[in-house]
Amino acid sequence: MATITTAPASGTTSGRGHVPDADVANHVRTLLANSLPNDRAVERRRAHRYPYPHLIVLTPVMPDGTTQVGPPIVAVGKTLSETGLGFFHPAPLPFRRVIASFEETPGTWLGLLMDLHWCRFTRFGWYESGGRFLQIVPSPLREKG
């Protein structure tokens, strides 16, 4: 088996990998600082929101909360609170009620019926939406047994 070696870059440390240059590190710190909530902003919501960068499966349902009315879509979580969820999705959602399925552990799904309240188009071609949780319901993704 051959070992490939390269000359160490000027910004490396012994055995620990590459150290980014100061400009890169400063810009990344700025990105991270700008992604955190602004403490001076007035928060009108009662429930604290937490970052939730995980995939969620949204299954559209009738107002009865159980009758599926379209194929599920995969969304990307943005924020999660005890009362609701904010998320990103690639196309408009033509429905108001969904079952949001969260994978609690591998193969174990939590289903929460949601009422979607808002949607906005982002400047990157995706949509951002959110709504409130209404109740726990069986997830359409639960294992069939």
N, C-alpha and C positions, 0 to 999 in steps of 0.2 A: 504494500500500500504506500503510495507516494504522499509526502507531506508538502504542502505548498506554503512557502514562507514569503513574506514581503518585507521590505524595509519599513521600519517604524515611521509613521507620519510624525510631523513636528508636534502635534497635539496629543500624543499618546502617553499613557502612563504605563509603568511596568506591569504587564499582565492584566490590566484592568480594561483595556479597550481604548477607544478613541474619546478624547475630551473635546467637546465642541468649542469652536472659537467663541470669544466673548460676544461678538455680534449675534451669532445664532442663539446663544444662551439668553441674551437680553431680549431678543424678539420673542422667544418662547415664553419667557416670564411675563411679558406684556400680554401675549395671547391668553395665558392662564389667568392673569389678573382680570382681564376684560371678560372672561367667561364666568367669573364669580358674580353673585348678586351684589348689587350696589346697596350698601347698608343705609345710605341716605334716602333711598327710594321709599315711598310710602306703600306699604303692603296692605291691600284692602281685603285679602283673603284671610280667613280665620285659621285654616289648617296650614301648617308648615309644609312647603314643598321640598322634595329631595331629588337630586339628579337621578335619573333612571335610564341609563344608556343601554337598554336591552331590547331585543326583538319581542313583539307582542303580536298575537294573531287576533284580528278583529273579524267577527262573524256577524254580518247584518241580519237583524231579526225584525219581525213585525212588532207593533206596540205591545202584543201579549208577552214579549220577552223570550219566547221559545221557538216560534216558527221561523225557520231560516228563509231569507228572501234573496239570497245571492251567495256567490262564492266568498270564502274568507280571503282577507288580504293580510299581508304582513306589514306592520308599521314599526317604526323605531321610536322607542320611548324617549321622552325629554325630561319630564318631571312627574313625580308621583307623590300624592298625599293620601291621607286617610279618607279623603272625600272625593278624589278625582285623579285624572291623568291628562297630561299633555303629550302629544306625540307628533311625529312627522310621517308623511305618506306621499307616494309619488303621483297620485291622481286624485281628483275630487271624489268625495264620498257622497253618493246620492241617497243616503239614508240617515236617520236620526238615532236609531237604537242599534246597539251592537253588544255582543258578548265579547268582552276583552279577555283573552286567555293568556295567563301568565304561567310559565313553567316554574313551579316552586322547587321541585327537585327533578332529576331526570325521569321523565315519564309520568310525573304527577302534575296535573294542571289545575289551576284555580280559575274559575269562570266568574266574572263580575259583569252584571248587566249595567250598561252605561247609557246615559242620555247625552248625546253630543250637542254642545251648546254653541260652538264657534269654529270657524275655519278661516284661515287667511293664506294667501299665496305668498311664498317667499321669493326673494329675488334670485334664488338659485334654481327655480323651476319646480320646487317641491311645495307641498302644502303643510301647514301646521294647524292642528286641531286640538280640541280638548272638550272635556265634559265631566259630568259627575257620576259617581257610582250610585246605583239604585239598590242593588241587592246581590247576594251570592246566588249563582245559578250553576247548574252542571255545565262544565266546559264541553263544547262539541269535540274537543281533542282528547278527552279522557279515554283511557284504554277501554276498549270494548271487551267485555269478558263474558 
